[in-house]
Structure formats: structure tokens, C-alpha cells
Amino acid sequence: MNRKLKAIDELLDGLNRSVGAHYHWLVQAFKIIAKHERNLEDVSSLEAHNFCQFGCWVNKHLATDTEDKGFLLTIHEKHIHVHEACRQLVESILQNEIQDSLFNDFEHALQGFVGAITCYQTHLLQLRISYDALTSLPLRRILDESFDKQVMDRSNGDLYVMILDIDHFKRINDTYGHVVGDEVLRAFAQKLQSSTRNYEPVYRFGGEEFIVILKAKNEAEAMAAGIRITRAIEHHQIMVGQYHIPVTVTSGLTRAVPGELLRMVLERADAAMYVGKQSGRNRCMFIDEQGSIERVVD
Ligand SMILES: Nc1nc2c(ncn2[C@@H]2O[C@H](COP(=O)(O)OP(=O)(O)OP(=O)(O)O)[C@@H](O)[C@H]2O)c(=O)[nH]1
């Protein structure tokens, strides 16, 4: 499974478990009131928010997670508020000095806490559906959202976009069936990821089309990367059950001119790929900004 997707699943799982644990905590608060116990630190202590399971979870992620810091800080703040409002309410009940405003404060704090968690869950779920269920690769939507930043962040060179389409994939489906076809796509995606460097993100563009973003100092370096990937696929046999299924790809490669829309870059790369399909497949075609197309050779 894609590393990012795994991290999202772990975050969602940890968050949901910790939220579940907060119901247990709420029951503890009732016990304190009913049994007049004052020694439960996750309810009675001034630092109560650090002692409950949710507090441990959020503190751990605040210390390590940089991407989601905004969400986590809001949740942390609302969580502290819940514990403090609860502590004050419990104290007032135990001392028989009940104040209605403390009930309102507690309700308000709980609503704020739940709202902040829902916001973060929605964010994580939206992120999750931006990954392909079959291959675990990020979908085009993630590229759409990050492309301008990727172009801006490039250093010491340019960004190149490579569109790859599996050759005669319909034949694979027709010969072995769709279920095997799906397995081939899954195995292909894994091979493609392992054939690229960790700074060369891979996306599922749709169907049997994929995109790789390359970083290179010049056209020659980009072409070398393009042919490296094409050959790595060609020399690898995909195994599904008892079948050994050779797969090749045809690709279109082009430079992303800074300021250019992703759509335009993709149209250019697609035109080059089309020429590659027409002229025999299993090849990488480079297209420059003027539309001149050449086959990349080893
Ligand atoms: N099993 C499976 N098949 C898919 C999936 N997405 C697209 N396909 C199939 O991929 C095939 C693509 O076929 P075509 O566009 O005709 O192209 P091709 O057979 O790969 O031939 P060329 O691209 O011309 O080399 C179609 O049969 C689609 O049904 C998928 O997720 N799973």
C-alpha cells in the first residue's frame, strides 16, 4: 500500500479509537460524581487533558506531524477546554455549589471538540478518496492540486511530465479476464513506483494510463529517466497466479514550462504518446514546446 495512504489510514484509525476512549472518560466523570471519588487524574487534575487516551494521541501527533498541525492545534485547544469545563462542573457538583453556566460551558466545549474532530476527519477522508482503491496510487486530483507548487518548488532544473499507457491492455482483459486485468494494473503500479526515484511521484491518470513527474537539469537527463522507466517495465514480467504476463508501455514526455497550465502540458505529452502508439508502441516519445516529436533511444 502507498506510504501516504497507509499514514492516512493509521491517522483515521488512531483518531477514531481515541475519540471512542473519550466516551469512557465521560463515564469516569459520572463515576466521580456518583462515588465522590476525586483521585481520577484524567478528570480531576488541572492537567487532565494530558492524561486521557485522546490527550496522549493528540500530543504524540502534535510532536511529529507537520502537515496537519493546524487541525491538530485546534483539536488540542478544544480538548483542553472540554477537560477544564468538565473539571469545574464536577467540582461544583461535588461541593454542592451547582451553577447552570457550568453546564452550558461544558456543552459548548463538547460541541467545539466534536466540531474540530469532524473537520479533521472530513479532511482525512477527502484526502483518502484522492487515492486509487485498486493501485493505491494518488489520483489525478492530487496532481491537479499540487502541480503549480511542484513547478514552483523545483530547484536546479525543470519539471517534466511523462504520460504512460499500457500497450494493448484490452488484450490482457480479453485473454485473462477483468479480474486478472485488475491484478496486472496493481502489479504494474507497484513496478512503476519501484522503477522511479522517491522524488518522482507516480499518479494513476485513469484506466491504464499513469503519470510520472520527473525532475531533470535538461532534456537529455529527462529523456534518460524516460527510457530508464520504459525499459524497467519492458524487462519485468508481471506474475498473476500461474500467468507470466509481459507488459510494455508507450509514453509521452515533455517539459512543464513554468506558468503553463497542467492541462496544456498533458495535451502535449498525450500527442507525443499517440505518435508512439501509432509508430509501434513500447517506446518513449519526447515532445518539445514547438510540438516537435522524437523517439527517445537508449
Ligand atoms: N481490468 C481493468 N481494465 C481496465 C481498467 N481501466 C480500464 N481498463 C480497460 O483497459 C482497456 C483499454 O483499452 P484501449 O483504450 O482500447 O487500449 P489498449 O488495448 O491498451 O491499446 P493501446 O492503448 O492502443 O495500446 C479497456 O478494455 C478498458 O476496459 C481497470 O481498472 N481494470
The ligand as an SDF file (V2000), in Angstrom:
LIG
                    3D

 32 34  0  0  0  0  0  0  0  0999 V2000
   -9.2960   -4.7810  -15.6830 N   0  0  0  0  0  0  0  0  0  0  0  0
   -9.3640   -3.4740  -15.8490 C   0  0  0  0  0  0  0  0  0  0  0  0
   -9.4100   -2.9550  -17.1040 N   0  0  0  0  0  0  0  0  0  0  0  0
   -9.4460   -1.6170  -17.2510 C   0  0  0  0  0  0  0  0  0  0  0  0
   -9.4520   -0.7280  -16.1720 C   0  0  0  0  0  0  0  0  0  0  0  0
   -9.4950    0.5490  -16.6550 N   0  0  0  0  0  0  0  0  0  0  0  0
   -9.5140    0.4490  -17.9920 C   0  0  0  0  0  0  0  0  0  0  0  0
   -9.4930   -0.8600  -18.3760 N   0  0  0  0  0  0  0  0  0  0  0  0
   -9.5160   -1.4220  -19.7260 C   0  0  0  0  0  0  0  0  0  0  0  0
   -8.3660   -1.0030  -20.4340 O   0  0  0  0  0  0  0  0  0  0  0  0
   -8.6370   -1.2000  -21.8230 C   0  0  0  0  0  0  0  0  0  0  0  0
   -8.0050   -0.0810  -22.6190 C   0  0  0  0  0  0  0  0  0  0  0  0
   -8.1540   -0.4000  -23.9330 O   0  0  0  0  0  0  0  0  0  0  0  0
   -7.8130    0.5750  -25.1200 P   0  0  0  0  0  0  0  0  0  0  0  0
   -8.0090    2.0140  -24.7380 O   0  0  0  0  0  0  0  0  0  0  0  0
   -8.5610    0.0850  -26.3240 O   0  0  0  0  0  0  0  0  0  0  0  0
   -6.2810    0.4390  -25.3490 O   0  0  0  0  0  0  0  0  0  0  0  0
   -5.3080   -0.7950  -25.3470 P   0  0  0  0  0  0  0  0  0  0  0  0
   -5.9700   -2.0930  -25.5730 O   0  0  0  0  0  0  0  0  0  0  0  0
   -4.4970   -0.6850  -24.0880 O   0  0  0  0  0  0  0  0  0  0  0  0
   -4.4260   -0.4980  -26.6010 O   0  0  0  0  0  0  0  0  0  0  0  0
   -3.3830    0.6710  -26.8510 P   0  0  0  0  0  0  0  0  0  0  0  0
   -3.5360    1.7060  -25.7760 O   0  0  0  0  0  0  0  0  0  0  0  0
   -3.7540    1.2140  -28.1950 O   0  0  0  0  0  0  0  0  0  0  0  0
   -2.0480    0.0480  -26.8380 O   0  0  0  0  0  0  0  0  0  0  0  0
  -10.1530   -1.2640  -21.9770 C   0  0  0  0  0  0  0  0  0  0  0  0
  -10.5070   -2.5760  -22.3290 O   0  0  0  0  0  0  0  0  0  0  0  0
  -10.6810   -0.9490  -20.5790 C   0  0  0  0  0  0  0  0  0  0  0  0
  -11.8500   -1.6850  -20.2520 O   0  0  0  0  0  0  0  0  0  0  0  0
   -9.4390   -1.2900  -14.8470 C   0  0  0  0  0  0  0  0  0  0  0  0
   -9.4400   -0.5880  -13.8210 O   0  0  0  0  0  0  0  0  0  0  0  0
   -9.3870   -2.6570  -14.7460 N   0  0  0  0  0  0  0  0  0  0  0  0
  1  2  1  0
  2  3  2  0
  2 32  1  0
  3  4  1  0
  4  5  2  0
  4  8  1  0
  5  6  1  0
  5 30  1  0
  6  7  2  0
  7  8  1  0
  8  9  1  0
  9 10  1  0
  9 28  1  0
 10 11  1  0
 11 12  1  0
 11 26  1  0
 12 13  1  0
 13 14  1  0
 14 15  2  0
 14 16  1  0
 14 17  1  0
 17 18  1  0
 18 19  2  0
 18 20  1  0
 18 21  1  0
 21 22  1  0
 22 23  2  0
 22 24  1  0
 22 25  1  0
 26 27  1  0
 26 28  1  0
 28 29  1  0
 30 31  2  0
 30 32  1  0
M  END
$$$$
